[in-house]
Amino acid sequence: MPACRLLGEAGCPMRIANKGFIVPELIAPPVKHTLSAYGVWLFTDKNPTLKKIKKRVAPSVHGDRHWDSSYLLMDYFSEHRPRKNTRVLDVGCGWGPTSIFFALQGCKVTGMDVDTDVFPFLDAQADLNAVKVEKLICSMKQMKKKDLANYDVIVGGDICFWDELADEWFAMLKRAASAGVKKLVLADPGRQPFLDLIDKCDKKWPTEHLIWLALQPKKFEGSLMIVTLND
């Protein structure tokens, strides 16, 4: 059955994805107090490693948990798998669940964040999953065309929540398009700055707004923005 196509709030095509419910395979966790989502092992609040890190560092720019939009990205890219060695930039990577997911797919991943205190969490969870994620302490404003030329795909979850961030994203995406980046995929609950960014992008590049459902580690519905910057 084809998916319904509607007109989103921002004025661009919005698609409601029809998804079947798949029961994940039960696999024993590598350590206690972890959860699994789309093949990625993540610490829960009771995990002793997580507790030790929290005693040492305190992220200050919203990097204090796993955000649900990461699971939307994992689900989407489970259905639209990236090619091996795809160069992925995860903007606002936080504790790194999305970065780790891409690393497990064989991608070359860079987790970017303005807050250095998120990286101990990312490193510990990358070790838990036996993958490597490069780290970049940087803001979107600081990313130049020559920096963005190192990536094929840009992703981000819950990273367009302030009004000014829509303008920062759009400015960076113009540089990214000029640098040859092929695709952007952002996930969000559907806040107004995110919808404003969809509207901006739709006037310049092929842009989709999808209502998407993640089923792991829990049911979560939100929005995806897919922008084709270069074919």
Buried (B, 14 or more C-beta within 10 A) or exposed (E): EEEEEEEBBBEBBBBBBEEEEEEEEEEEEEEEBBBBBBBBBBBEEEBEBBEEBBEEBEBEEBBBEBBBBBBBBBBBBBEEEBEEEBBBBBBBBBBBBBBBBBBBBBBBBBBBBBBEBBBBBBBBBBEBBEBEBEBBEBBBEEBEBEBBBBBBBBBBBBBBBEEEBBBBBBBBBBBBBEBBBBBBBBBBBBBEBBBBBBBBBBEEBEBBBBBBBBBBBEEBBBBBBBBBBEE
